[in-house]
Amino acid sequence: AQSVTQPDIHITVSEGASLELRCNYSYGATPYLFWYVQSPGQGLQLLLKYFSGDTLVQGIKGFEAEFKRSQSSFNLRKPSVHWSDAAEYFCAHSNDMRFGAGTRLTVKP
Amino acid sequence: NAGVTQTPKFRVLKTGQSMTLLCAQDMNHEYMYWYRQDPGMGLRLIHYSVGEGTTAKGEVPDGYNVSRLKKQNFLLGLESAAPSQTSVYFCASSYPSEAFFGQGTRLTVV
């Protein structure tokens, strides 16, 4: 079955530390992939997207993600996390706009 | 520029009642989606539409019906609400590139 998997339900990092959130997909065709962020009680905001070309994509708020076809992955990264980054993060695939289960990020002071 | 608008924003239903959630988009997008979000479950796709007059089932379609009579509107219906349908419902539209989301409808079934 086609799916998007986020293996980490909850991650805690210290402010200023680096971050990597994992996303794996199981679609056969060339994917369109997305990362969204949701702050508590809010809707979803697009962080970045991958359609084709350069496998390292830059997004808003200092986030980036790298598409690795050989690993079927599209991991989200940020070099230095800020307290305001605490939120829930979702990976999605555009074939039928299915989402992963999400990763909740907690930032320690 | 309204984007994606959901109505209502909050609703409390009694078990067995029916209701319709309205999603309207002003971006001329072909694709529209309905999701439900429950704690620890992420976003689960209920139904979607790839164009006016078309609908398709997603991951969790049981207990819901949808209609896309006009390109800009996508309606989600609950014919006989159950407590298990207590959730936050999100509508989204796309071209299909990235999806744009509404602010959500918090539905409680008692």
Interface residues (C-beta under 8 A of the other chain):
Chain A: Q6 I9 Y32 F34 Q42 G43 L44 L46 K49 F51 F90 A92 S94 D96 M97 R98 F99 G100 A101 G102
Chain B: Y31 Y33 Y35 G40 M41 G42 L43 R44 L45 Y48 G58 E59 F90 A92 S94 P96 S97 E98 A99 F100 F101 G102 Q103 G104
